[in-house]
Structure formats: structure tokens, C-alpha cells
Amino acid sequence: MGDGPMSNYDYEDEDDLSDLSNDLVKQLRKANKQKEKELAELKSQFESLSKAQRERAIKDALERRGVNQKIAAFIPQDIDPTEESVSTWLNNYADVFGVDTSQTQATPNVNPAQAQQYQRITNTVDQAATPNSVDDVYRRLMNANTKEELDAVIRESGL
């Protein structure tokens, strides 16, 4: 035992050690590729969901303003998908899209669909025949003496 301390490690089998390290490196590379693939898939899903959420928020903001939602395609990507940002952008470009900003201001807590129905009802009532106008048309129809007078009454009354 006089040659010096003996080592606990036997390095005679370096080939086995190198095979083991190669296998370990291969396994680590394979695991790393799998993780990168999973990360890329999750990133893609996140971007898709973020895009869909942004589009929905912008369309909702446009709907609350009573504006055609197709305008959403023209809103730049750097605009925040908040109602305030969309409204500001829409006010700046209203003339490009033919939007009348004086009539598109949303009333808080009013459902746009209900507001649209209310406007339709109001327009119908404004254009409807009142009892006085019906009586007048009836009187004129009854007093018409010729076919031409009758046609004129019908044409003027919108019947």
C-alpha cells in the first residue's frame, strides 16, 4: 500500500460513464423539446383567447354605442378594448364611417336592443294615422265625386 492513497472510484470503465451521460443528455433534450412544444401550444391558445376577448369587448362597445359592429375590423390593434377608448376612436373617425355621434351616445343602463325597439315604436307612432287624420281621409273619400278625386285622396293618404 505504499504507492499512495487509493481512490474509491474506478475509472477503468469510462465507456459506460460516457454512454450514461449521452443517454442522460438525450433524455434531457427530449424533455426540453416536449416542454417547448407545450409552451408554444399554451402561448398559441392564450393569444387566440386574448384576440377573441379583445374582439368581443370592442364589438360590445360598438353595440352599446348603437354602431354597426363591422366597424370593429377597422379599429387598430393598439387601441385598448375599453368602451372609453373605442368611443374616443369612433368620435375621431365618425365622419369616415358616416356615424352620427350625436345620436349614438349610449344612455347608461339602457339595453341597446331595447333602445332600438323604442326608437322603432316612436317612429311608427310619429308616422301613424291619428283619429283626426283618419276622419279627414274618410270624409274626403266619401265626398269624392270622380275617380280622379278618389285616386288623389288615396295617393295623398298613403293608403
Contact map, one row per residue, 1 for C-alpha under 8 A:
111110000000000000000000000000000000000000000000000000000000000000000000000000000000000000000000000000000000000000000000000000000000000000000000000000000000000
111100000000000000000000000000000000000000000000000000000000000000000000000000000000000000000000000000000000000000000000000000000000000000000000000000000000000
111110000000000000000000000000000000000000000000000000000000000000000000000000000000000000000000000000000000000000000000000000000000000000000000000000000000000
111111000000000000000000000000000000000000000000000000000000000000000000000000000000000000000000000000000000000000000000000000000000000000000000000000000000000
101111100000000000000000000000000000000000000000000000000000000000000000000000000000000000000000000000000000000000000000000000000000000000000000000000000000000
000111110000000000000000000000000000000000000000000000000000000000000000000000000000000000000000000000000000000000000000000000000000000000000000000000000000000
000011111100000000000000000000000000000000000000000000000000000000000000000000000000000000000000000000000000000000000000000000000000000000000000000000000000000
000001111100000000000000000000000000000000000000000000000000000000000000000000000000000000000000000000000000000000000000000000000000000000000000000000000000000
000000111110000000000000000000000000000000000000000000000000000000000000000000000000000000000000000000000000000000000000000000000000000000000000000000000000000
000000111111100000000000000000000000000000000000000000000000000000000000000000000000000000000000000000000000000000000000000000000000000000000000000000000000000
000000001111110000000000000000000000000000000000000000000000000000000000000000000000000000000000000000000000000000000000000000000000000000000000000000000000000
000000000111110000000000000000000000000000000000000000000000000000000000000000000000000000000000000000000000000000000000000000000000000000000000000000000000000
000000000111111110000000000000000000000000000000000000000000000000000000000000000000000000000000000000000000000000000000000000000000000000000000000000000000000
000000000011111111000000000000000000000000000000000000000000000000000000000000000000000000000000000000000000000000000000000000000000000000000000000000000000000
000000000000111111100000000000000000000000000000000000000000000000000000000000000000000000000000000000000000000000000000000000000000000000000000000000000000000
000000000000111111110000000000000000000000000000000000000000000000000000000000000000000000000000000000000000000000000000000000000000000000000000000000000000000
000000000000111111111000000000000000000000000000000000000000000000000000000000000000000000000000000000000000000000000000000000000000000000000000000000000000000
000000000000011111111100000000000000000000000000000000000000000000000000000000000000000000000000000000000000000000000000000000000000000000000000000000000000000
000000000000001111111110000000000000000000000000000000000000000000000000000000000000000000000000000000000000000000000000000000000000000000000000000000000000000
000000000000000111111111000000000000000000000000000000000000000000000000000000000000000000000000000000000000000000000000000000000000000000000000000000000000000
000000000000000011111111100000000000000000000000000000000000000000000000000000000000000000000000000000000000000000000000000000000000000000000000000000000000000
000000000000000001111111110000000000000000000000000000000000000000000000000000000000000000000000000000000000000000000000000000000000000000000000000000000000000
000000000000000000111111111000000000000000000000000000000000000000000000000000000000000000000000000000000000000000000000000000000000000000000000000000000000000
000000000000000000011111111100000000000000000000000000000000000000000000000000000000000000000000000000000000000000000000000000000000000000000000000000000000000
000000000000000000001111111110000000000000000000000000000000000000000000000000000000000000000000000000000000000000000000000000000000000000000000000000000000000
000000000000000000000111111111000000000000000000000000000000000000000000000000000000000000000000000000000000000000000000000000000000000000000000000000000000000
000000000000000000000011111111100000000000000000000000000000000000000000000000000000000000000000000000000000000000000000000000000000000000000000000000000000000
000000000000000000000001111111110000000000000000000000000000000000000000000000000000000000000000000000000000000000000000000000000000000000000000000000000000000
000000000000000000000000111111111000000000000000000000000000000000000000000000000000000000000000000000000000000000000000000000000000000000000000000000000000000
000000000000000000000000011111111100000000000000000000000000000000000000000000000000000000000000000000000000000000000000000000000000000000000000000000000000000
000000000000000000000000001111111110000000000000000000000000000000000000000000000000000000000000000000000000000000000000000000000000000000000000000000000000000
000000000000000000000000000111111111000000000000000000000000000000000000000000000000000000000000000000000000000000000000000000000000000000000000000000000000000
000000000000000000000000000011111111100000000000000000000000000000000000000000000000000000000000000000000000000000000000000000000000000000000000000000000000000
000000000000000000000000000001111111110000000000000000000000000000000000000000000000000000000000000000000000000000000000000000000000000000000000000000000000000
000000000000000000000000000000111111111000000000000000000000000000000000000000000000000000000000000000000000000000000000000000000000000000000000000000000000000
000000000000000000000000000000011111111100000000000000000000000000000000000000000000000000000000000000000000000000000000000000000000000000000000000000000000000
000000000000000000000000000000001111111110000000000000000000000000000000000000000000000000000000000000000000000000000000000000000000000000000000000000000000000
000000000000000000000000000000000111111111000000000000000000000000000000000000000000000000000000000000000000000000000000000000000000000000000000000000000000000
000000000000000000000000000000000011111111100000000000000000000000000000000000000000000000000000000000000000000000000000000000000000000000000000000000000000000
000000000000000000000000000000000001111111110000000000000000000000000000000000000000000000000000000000000000000000000000000000000000000000000000000000000000000
000000000000000000000000000000000000111111111000000000000000000000000000000000000000000000000000000000000000000000000000000000000000000000000000000000000000000
000000000000000000000000000000000000011111111100000000000000000000000000000000000000000000000000000000000000000000000000000000000000000000000000000000000000000
000000000000000000000000000000000000001111111110000000000000000000000000000000000000000000000000000000000000000000000000000000000000000000000000000000000000000
000000000000000000000000000000000000000111111111000000000000000000000000000000000000000000000000000000000000000000000000000000000000000000000000000000000000000
000000000000000000000000000000000000000011111111100000000000000000000000000000000000000000000000000000000000000000000000000000000000000000000000000000000000000
000000000000000000000000000000000000000001111111110000000000000000000000000000000000000000000000000000000000000000000000000000000000000000000000000000000000000
000000000000000000000000000000000000000000111111111000000000000000000000000000000000000000000000000000000000000000000000000000000000000000000000000000000000000
000000000000000000000000000000000000000000011111111100000000000000000000000000000000000000000000000000000000000000000000000000000000000000000000000000000000000
000000000000000000000000000000000000000000001111111110000000000000000000000000000000000000000000000000000000000000000000000000000000000000000000000000000000000
000000000000000000000000000000000000000000000111111111000000000000000000000000000000000000000000000000000000000000000000000000000000000000000000000000000000000
000000000000000000000000000000000000000000000011111111100000000000000000000000000000000000000000000000000000000000000000000000000000000000000000000000000000000
000000000000000000000000000000000000000000000001111111110000000000000000000000000000000000000000000000000000000000000000000000000000000000000000000000000000000
000000000000000000000000000000000000000000000000111111111000000000000000000000000000000000000000000000000000000000000000000000000000000000000000000000000000000
000000000000000000000000000000000000000000000000011111111100000000000000000000001000000000000000000000000000000000000000000000000000000000000000000000000000000
000000000000000000000000000000000000000000000000001111111110000000000001000000001000000000000000000000000000000000000000000000000000000000000000000000000000000
000000000000000000000000000000000000000000000000000111111111000000000000000000000000000000000000000000000000000000000000000000000000000000000000000000000000000
000000000000000000000000000000000000000000000000000011111111100000000000000000001110000000000000000000000000000000000000000000000000000000000000000000000000000
000000000000000000000000000000000000000000000000000001111111110000000001000000001110010000000000000000000000000000000000000000000000000000000000000000000000000
000000000000000000000000000000000000000000000000000000111111111000001001000000000000000000000000000000000000000000000000000000000000000000000000000000000000000
000000000000000000000000000000000000000000000000000000011111111100000000000000000000000000000000000000000000000000000000000000000000000000000000000000000000000
000000000000000000000000000000000000000000000000000000001111111110000000000000000110011000000000000000000000000000000000000000000000000000000000000000000000000
000000000000000000000000000000000000000000000000000000000111111111111001000000000010011000000000000000000000000000000000000000000000000000000000000000000000000
000000000000000000000000000000000000000000000000000000000011111111111000000000000000000000000000000000000000000100000000000000000000000000000000000000000000000
000000000000000000000000000000000000000000000000000000000001111111100000000000000000000000000000000000000100001100000000000000000000000000000000000000000000000
000000000000000000000000000000000000000000000000000000000000111111100000000000000000001000000000000000011100000100000000000000000000000000000000000000000000000
000000000000000000000000000000000000000000000000000000000000011111110000000000000000000000000000000000011100000100000000000000000000000000000000000000000000000
000000000000000000000000000000000000000000000000000000000000011111111010000000000000000000000000001000010000000000000000000000000000000000000000000000000000000
000000000000000000000000000000000000000000000000000000000000011001111110000000000000000000000000000000000000000000000000000000000000000000000000000000000000000
000000000000000000000000000000000000000000000000000000000010011000111111000000000000000000000000000000000000000000000000000000000000000000000000000000000000000
000000000000000000000000000000000000000000000000000000000000000000011111100000000000000000000000000000000000000000000000000000000000000000000000000000000000000
000000000000000000000000000000000000000000000000000000000000000000111111111000000000000000000000100000000000000000000000000000000000000000000000000000000000000
000000000000000000000000000000000000000000000000000000100110010000001111111000000000000000000000000000000000000000000000000000000000000000000000000000000000000
000000000000000000000000000000000000000000000000000000000000000000000111111000000000000000000000000000000000000000000000000000000000000000000000000000000000000
000000000000000000000000000000000000000000000000000000000000000000000011111100000000000000000000000000000000000000000000000000000000000000000000000000000000000
000000000000000000000000000000000000000000000000000000000000000000000011111110100000000010000000000000000000000000000000000000000000000000000000000000000000000
000000000000000000000000000000000000000000000000000000000000000000000000011111100000000000000000000000000000000000000000000000000000000000000000000000000000000
000000000000000000000000000000000000000000000000000000000000000000000000001111110000000000000000000000000000000000000000000000000000000000000000000000000000000
000000000000000000000000000000000000000000000000000000000000000000000000000111110000000000000000000000000000000000000000000000000000000000000000000000000000000
000000000000000000000000000000000000000000000000000000000000000000000000001111111000110010000000000000000000000000000000000000000000000000000000000000000000000
000000000000000000000000000000000000000000000000000000000000000000000000000011111100110000000000000000000000000000000000000000000000000000000000000000000000000
000000000000000000000000000000000000000000000000000001101100000000000000000000111110110000000000000000000000000000000000000000000000000000000000000000000000000
000000000000000000000000000000000000000000000000000000001100100000000000000000011111110000000000000000000000000000000000000000000000000000000000000000000000000
000000000000000000000000000000000000000000000000000000001100110000000000000000001111111000000000000000000000000000000000000000000000000000000000000000000000000
000000000000000000000000000000000000000000000000000000000000000000000000000000000111111100000000000000000000000000000000000000000000000000000000000000000000000
000000000000000000000000000000000000000000000000000000000000000000000000000000111111111110000000000000000000000000000000000000000000000000000000000000000000000
000000000000000000000000000000000000000000000000000000000100110000000000000000111111111111000000000000000000000000000000000000000000000000000000000000000000000
000000000000000000000000000000000000000000000000000000000000110010000000000000000011111111100000000000000000000000000000000000000000000000000000000000000000000
000000000000000000000000000000000000000000000000000000000000000000000000000000000001111111110000000000000000000000000000000000000000000000000000000000000000000
000000000000000000000000000000000000000000000000000000000000000000000000001000100000111111111000000000000000000000000000000000000000000000000000000000000000000
000000000000000000000000000000000000000000000000000000000000000000000000000000000000011111111100000000000000000000000000000000000000000000000000000000000000000
000000000000000000000000000000000000000000000000000000000000000000000000000000000000001111111100000010000000000000000000000000000000000000000000000000000000000
000000000000000000000000000000000000000000000000000000000000000000000000000000000000000111111110000000000000000000000000000000000000000000000000000000000000000
000000000000000000000000000000000000000000000000000000000000000000000000000000000000000011111111100000000000000000000000000000000000000000000000000000000000000
000000000000000000000000000000000000000000000000000000000000000000000000000000000000000001111111111110000000000000000000000000000000000000000000000000000000000
000000000000000000000000000000000000000000000000000000000000000000000000000000000000000000011111111100000000000000000000000000000000000000000000000000000000000
000000000000000000000000000000000000000000000000000000000000000000000000000000000000000000001111111000000000000000000000000000000000000000000000000000000000000
000000000000000000000000000000000000000000000000000000000000000000000010000000000000000000001111111000000000000000000000000000000000000000000000000000000000000
000000000000000000000000000000000000000000000000000000000000000000000000000000000000000000000111111100000000000000000000000000000000000000000000000000000000000
000000000000000000000000000000000000000000000000000000000000000000100000000000000000000000000111111110010000000000000000000000000000000000000000000000000000000
000000000000000000000000000000000000000000000000000000000000000000000000000000000000000000000110011111110000000000000000000000000000000000000000000000000000000
000000000000000000000000000000000000000000000000000000000000000000000000000000000000000000100100001111111000000000000000000000000000000000000000000000000000000
000000000000000000000000000000000000000000000000000000000000000000000000000000000000000000000000000111111000000000000000000000000000000000000000000000000000000
000000000000000000000000000000000000000000000000000000000000000000000000000000000000000000000000000111111000000000000000000000000000000000000000000000000000000
000000000000000000000000000000000000000000000000000000000000000011100000000000000000000000000000001111111100000000000000000000000000000000000000000000000000000
000000000000000000000000000000000000000000000000000000000000000011000000000000000000000000000000000011111110000000000000000000000000000000000000000000000000000
000000000000000000000000000000000000000000000000000000000000000111000000000000000000000000000000000000011111010100000000000000000000000000000000000000000000000
000000000000000000000000000000000000000000000000000000000000000000000000000000000000000000000000000000001111110000000000000000000000000000000000000000000000000
000000000000000000000000000000000000000000000000000000000000000000000000000000000000000000000000000000000111110000000000000000000000000000000000000000000000000
000000000000000000000000000000000000000000000000000000000000000000000000000000000000000000000000000000000011111000000000000000000000000000000000000000000000000
000000000000000000000000000000000000000000000000000000000000000000000000000000000000000000000000000000000111111101100000000000000000000000000000000000000000000
000000000000000000000000000000000000000000000000000000000000000100000000000000000000000000000000000000000000111111100000000000000000000000000000000000000000000
000000000000000000000000000000000000000000000000000000000000001111000000000000000000000000000000000000000100011111110000000000000000000000000000000000000000000
000000000000000000000000000000000000000000000000000000000000000000000000000000000000000000000000000000000000001111111000000000000000000000000000000000000000000
000000000000000000000000000000000000000000000000000000000000000000000000000000000000000000000000000000000000011111111100000000000000000000000000000000000000000
000000000000000000000000000000000000000000000000000000000000000000000000000000000000000000000000000000000000011111111110000000000000000000000000000000000000000
000000000000000000000000000000000000000000000000000000000000000000000000000000000000000000000000000000000000000111111111000000000000000000000000000000000000000
000000000000000000000000000000000000000000000000000000000000000000000000000000000000000000000000000000000000000011111111100000000000000000000000000000000000000
000000000000000000000000000000000000000000000000000000000000000000000000000000000000000000000000000000000000000001111111110000000000000000000000000000000000000
000000000000000000000000000000000000000000000000000000000000000000000000000000000000000000000000000000000000000000111111111000000000000000000000000000000000000
000000000000000000000000000000000000000000000000000000000000000000000000000000000000000000000000000000000000000000011111111100000000000000000000000000000000000
000000000000000000000000000000000000000000000000000000000000000000000000000000000000000000000000000000000000000000001111111110000000000000000000000000000000000
000000000000000000000000000000000000000000000000000000000000000000000000000000000000000000000000000000000000000000000111111111000000000000000000000000000000000
000000000000000000000000000000000000000000000000000000000000000000000000000000000000000000000000000000000000000000000011111111100000000000000000000000000000000
000000000000000000000000000000000000000000000000000000000000000000000000000000000000000000000000000000000000000000000001111111110000000000000000000000000000000
000000000000000000000000000000000000000000000000000000000000000000000000000000000000000000000000000000000000000000000000111111110000000000000000000000000000000
000000000000000000000000000000000000000000000000000000000000000000000000000000000000000000000000000000000000000000000000011111110000000000000000000000000000000
000000000000000000000000000000000000000000000000000000000000000000000000000000000000000000000000000000000000000000000000001111111000000000000000000000000000000
000000000000000000000000000000000000000000000000000000000000000000000000000000000000000000000000000000000000000000000000000111111100000000000000000000000000000
000000000000000000000000000000000000000000000000000000000000000000000000000000000000000000000000000000000000000000000000000000111111110000000000000000000000000
000000000000000000000000000000000000000000000000000000000000000000000000000000000000000000000000000000000000000000000000000000011111110000000000000000000000000
000000000000000000000000000000000000000000000000000000000000000000000000000000000000000000000000000000000000000000000000000000001111111000000000000000000000000
000000000000000000000000000000000000000000000000000000000000000000000000000000000000000000000000000000000000000000000000000000001111111100000000000000000000000
000000000000000000000000000000000000000000000000000000000000000000000000000000000000000000000000000000000000000000000000000000001111111110000000000000000000000
000000000000000000000000000000000000000000000000000000000000000000000000000000000000000000000000000000000000000000000000000000001111111111000000000000000000000
000000000000000000000000000000000000000000000000000000000000000000000000000000000000000000000000000000000000000000000000000000000011111111100000000000000000000
000000000000000000000000000000000000000000000000000000000000000000000000000000000000000000000000000000000000000000000000000000000001111111110000000000000000000
000000000000000000000000000000000000000000000000000000000000000000000000000000000000000000000000000000000000000000000000000000000000111111111000000000001000100
000000000000000000000000000000000000000000000000000000000000000000000000000000000000000000000000000000000000000000000000000000000000011111111100000000000000000
000000000000000000000000000000000000000000000000000000000000000000000000000000000000000000000000000000000000000000000000000000000000001111111110000000000000000
000000000000000000000000000000000000000000000000000000000000000000000000000000000000000000000000000000000000000000000000000000000000000111111111000000001000000
000000000000000000000000000000000000000000000000000000000000000000000000000000000000000000000000000000000000000000000000000000000000000011111111000001001100000
000000000000000000000000000000000000000000000000000000000000000000000000000000000000000000000000000000000000000000000000000000000000000001111111000000000000000
000000000000000000000000000000000000000000000000000000000000000000000000000000000000000000000000000000000000000000000000000000000000000000111111100000000000000
000000000000000000000000000000000000000000000000000000000000000000000000000000000000000000000000000000000000000000000000000000000000000000011111111011000000000
000000000000000000000000000000000000000000000000000000000000000000000000000000000000000000000000000000000000000000000000000000000000000000000011111011000000000
000000000000000000000000000000000000000000000000000000000000000000000000000000000000000000000000000000000000000000000000000000000000000000000001111111000000000
000000000000000000000000000000000000000000000000000000000000000000000000000000000000000000000000000000000000000000000000000000000000000000000001111111100000000
000000000000000000000000000000000000000000000000000000000000000000000000000000000000000000000000000000000000000000000000000000000000000000000000011111110000000
000000000000000000000000000000000000000000000000000000000000000000000000000000000000000000000000000000000000000000000000000000000000000000000001111111111000000
000000000000000000000000000000000000000000000000000000000000000000000000000000000000000000000000000000000000000000000000000000000000000000001001111111111100000
000000000000000000000000000000000000000000000000000000000000000000000000000000000000000000000000000000000000000000000000000000000000000000000000001111111110000
000000000000000000000000000000000000000000000000000000000000000000000000000000000000000000000000000000000000000000000000000000000000000000000000000111111111000
000000000000000000000000000000000000000000000000000000000000000000000000000000000000000000000000000000000000000000000000000000000000000010011000000011111111100
000000000000000000000000000000000000000000000000000000000000000000000000000000000000000000000000000000000000000000000000000000000000000000001000000001111111111
000000000000000000000000000000000000000000000000000000000000000000000000000000000000000000000000000000000000000000000000000000000000000000000000000000111111111
000000000000000000000000000000000000000000000000000000000000000000000000000000000000000000000000000000000000000000000000000000000000000000000000000000011111110
000000000000000000000000000000000000000000000000000000000000000000000000000000000000000000000000000000000000000000000000000000000000000010000000000000001111111
000000000000000000000000000000000000000000000000000000000000000000000000000000000000000000000000000000000000000000000000000000000000000000000000000000000111111
000000000000000000000000000000000000000000000000000000000000000000000000000000000000000000000000000000000000000000000000000000000000000000000000000000000110111
